[in-house]
Amino acid sequence: MKIKLAVIIGFTFLIIGCKKTDNEEHDSVKSIELLYISPYHLYPYRIGCMKTFVREDDESMFFYKNITSGNFIEQFDTIYSQLKALENTNYDFDARIQMLVHKQHTTDTVCMSRNTHIVINGVQRKNNPDFFKLIDILIAQDLKDRE
């Protein structure tokens, strides 16, 4: 009888102890501010990661888009939450795409090239073809809408 009671109490504490707290829940993406240079435009300088996050103006070669809702946010969040960190943090590359990813509790800074580098909050991530493709589709659609 004592063993059964101990097992029941043990399982109860195990279940309660393994329950996620509010802070451990997935911090879902609410909006994205995207800043990019057109893939068809040559820029004479290498762009550092998050050194120049400016909104679009008439003289800028940067394009700015604010995404706040829709299917894209859901697709982005699914892939984004699965990006794995790399131990190598040498990310000297031309960051033609920069983002501020606003989540429920935090904001991430993202820098990436067209297809070889992803850096989130200073940590390089493993390349993900689906992520690159999703961003390319967004940029292509945005450029088309600007015509």
Helices and strands as residue ranges (DSSP letters): H 2-18, G 22-24, E 29-37, E 62-67, H 71-80, E 97-103, E 107-112, E 118-120, E 123-125, H 129-146
